[in-house]
């Protein structure tokens, strides 16, 4: 038996009124909204196609527009279909920002599903159904997908038949919506998932609420949206993973770094004839939810405790992570003239390490004339620092290329800031040892002056002082960071190369 109201909107309004009369949600029982009038279940329609089965033509809330739209294909089958990119992620993960960047870079049309719904609500404020949908969205719940979200997307797509590509921001939000999109529109060419820590999502949403004042950014709605995301994200990501459509990106970074990774992935996936390297990875859905976490649905964020949504994708290059765990990783920090280069050469010979210098990796990349090198050159021409995500990608590729014939990695001049070290630890792993070549400014200055005497590029004390100032400004926070992690070993670099080398060997032997 089943109960079906004649007017679904009126029925929902009566349910809300009943909750108020009862005195709140805690008074609601399992049968509170069950009608006494019973109707026999309709027979299963085994002869219908999946599309016609998903829509019930007798629904009284279906508008004529929605019925008409479902009768036609969204795209002209006689013409090439535009490329479709879906961008998904938690509220505040940067979907809108990255979607706009993708659309601008590739000349695609941008569609914000949230904006479509907000415009529809504003233009039909007197419509009872859309007024109810507005209330639903304002509380942080998903908008009904059947006649609202899917229909609005289809209407928009039909208005732009000549686009080469389309970026859809904020859809789907659950597996049911994904199925409806594929059934009624098409299978997307790529799904971009922006993974971001739950606490960061909260911070961004609160900031956006202050700046933009969106109605669905109120405190209770934000909590509800985050909870809905946590419930729906893992199965949604898994669904697209099984279809080989999704690429995951760590969105808890600078937006330009995130976009660089996305653009490399889009180039590789949708434009394979262009030389590009994707910088993304699959996400293990089991990482997305902390099963021991309890969610407080109260009105204060502080009452929710340390709920952390760990939605970072783990980069993989075949057996990269497994093989990497067998190797030692050592960071070598030291100022210009501290003797890093000399000591790295000696350590490579003694221990069979691979020496990696971030400066050399960048120079090699710039000389390669790849798509990535062009992007790096554009960044440097603007006078901006190369994003840490690019540096990390170069390191990861170099490490992957040497894994089969090395006993470890000696990484020179990295990290140059705490954020780089944190990202390396999260994406690859913490170093086994961080060596600081402790040397006075006077000693480094004298060594650099002596070195420049036989070099065409003569350095004076003013130039050297600026280099040292830059080094100290960058290295002091990094050294302090690794001191707290007990991975730092300071070596007195004032002595002869032989004396310094003996100290280094003692430190390195301690990790074997």
Secondary structure, 3 states (H helix, E strand, C coil): CECCCCCHHHHHHHHHHHHHHHCCHHHCCCCCCCCCCCECCCCCCCCCCHHHHHCCCCCCCCCHHHHHHHCCCCCCCCCCCCEEEEEEECCCCCHHHHHHHHHHHHCCEEEEHHHHHHHHHHHCCCCHHHHHHHHHHHCCCCCCHHHHHHHHHHHHHHCCCCCCEEEEECCCCCHHHHHHHHHHCCCCCEEEEEECCHHHHHHHHHHHHHHHCCHHHCHHHHHHHHHHHHHHHHHHHHHHHHCCCEEEEECCCCHHHHHHHHHHHHHHHHCCCCCCCCCCECCCHHHCCCCCCCCCCCCCHHHHCCCCCCCCCCCCCCCHHHHHCCCEEEEEEECCCCCHHHHHHHHHHHHCCEEEEHHHHHHHHHCCCCHHHHHHHHHHHCCCCCCHHHHHHHHHHHHHHHHHHCCEEEEECCCCCHHHHHHHHHHCCCCCEEEEEECCHHHHHHHHHHHHHCCCCCCCHHHHHHHHHHHHHHHHHHHHHHHHCCCEEEEECCCCHHHHHHHHHHHHHCCC
